[in-house]
């Protein structure tokens, strides 16, 4: 059982780091969007490629709800959702691992 406990703790740690890094990537994309970046810059292309699959559905939902043009809040909403997932899943996995002693 100790091996399963360690595996679950490792998964929780990797998930925590992954979500944290992705949140920082979202923040970088939001900051870069305030200026006119070169769309052919490799960093800009990487940020767009990594973040767009999760931002597009949120942006589509917001555009369907609010027909007037507004500030793109999809990065903020995604960061809040990721933070919610992080604050729920990491302690849950850690508690599950601790009960396996």
Secondary structure by P-SEA (a helix, b strand, c coil): caaaaaaaaaaaaaaaaaaaaaaaaaaaaaaaaccccccccaaaaaaaaacaaaaaaaaaaaaaacccccccaaaaaaaaaaaaaaaccaaaaaaaaaacc
